[in-house]
């Protein structure tokens, strides 16, 4: 059976202001002319590759979209763009060999015109890659869509996508990771598409894993073989909130859920209850907790598309007694090998100063914990996910303690 790797680029054109709830934490969206702009999301996904390949780590430095040049008699492509489009044709109907030839030609064009494009970058729009999404393992997102970059584009005609891939690391079963050679770090895809206000356009780049990863006497080469198609199917709806903060009895509580994909607006709901708290339809959990305990909250988000897309997720919230010592940090930011890392653990309640510890002492190599401030800092040297059991102790006699299990992910080094 043929195995493929896919990258989906979902372009959301919508009327009205872009709701803050659909953006990733830490990102921002600036409202522009609602009648002439649309939103774009860059997503990555894949189908299962050959079983001998156990990992394909891809690092993307930038994603750019090229808008067709407008002339006096209306919006038309430049002569060069028209030639490129006619030469590439409709990728939906091309066979695999044609796709391979098209990809090779695209890579050659990107390499030969790098200097010219750097000097004249008119028409190219750079999208914002989400923090922590620069490096991803294609094999870990099988059947899923992961947001890579977002942006807001004016309605109109677009002709090309340029993706700067700085590193590809391939792992074969039973072997150490190997950095693959890239014939061209700039992957430029020539295919016309439209951003239409109020509609969604999806560009699907389907990478064939077996043909993209080539083993030679000189090492591993990553040369994408791509089948490109354009559809009007909205992207998969997914909840992006990772965890919820803990709370305390008789202390005001508020936390907002976030999602991506589908069609705005979203509607949130839950059948579970936490005494004193309520979930609004726009995804805000708020109120004043009245009873201590550990609660599980199963939430559902539905979009406004005709298909009625939905997604679900489960969250655990600890509500402590009033003035009880409690760690409020429920997640840690992702780090990267070779990049300075800092995160501060926080707690509420208890008596006097806090003392922090990690009894198992299993912080990722290169990081340390300041027991007095709760600051985790340093420069990670090894990748991977680490489960950390954090303990805070107050100054009461006898002392009160609280424990929180956290996951710290250290990704591949960020290259520029």
Secondary structure, DSSP 4 states (H G I P E B T S, - for coil): ---EEEEEEEEE--SSPPPGGGSPTT-------TTTEEEEEEEE-B----TTEEEEEEEEEEEEEEEPPEETTEE---HHHHHHHHHH--GGG--HHHHHHHHHHHHHHHHHTHHHHHH--TTEEEEEEPTT-SEEEGGGSBT--EEEEEEEEESEEEEEEEEEEEEEEEEETTS--EEPB-S-SEEEEEEEEEE-TT-EEEEEEEEEHHHHEEEETTEEEE---EEEEEE-PPPPPEE-------EETTSEEEEE--EESS-SSPEEEES--BTTEEE-TTSEEEEE--S-EEEEEEEEEE-SSTT--EEEEEEEEEEEPTT--EE-------EETTSEEEEE--EE-SSS--EEE-TT--PPTTEEE-TTT-EEEEE--S-EEEEEEEEEE-S-SSPPEEEEEEEEEEEPPP--
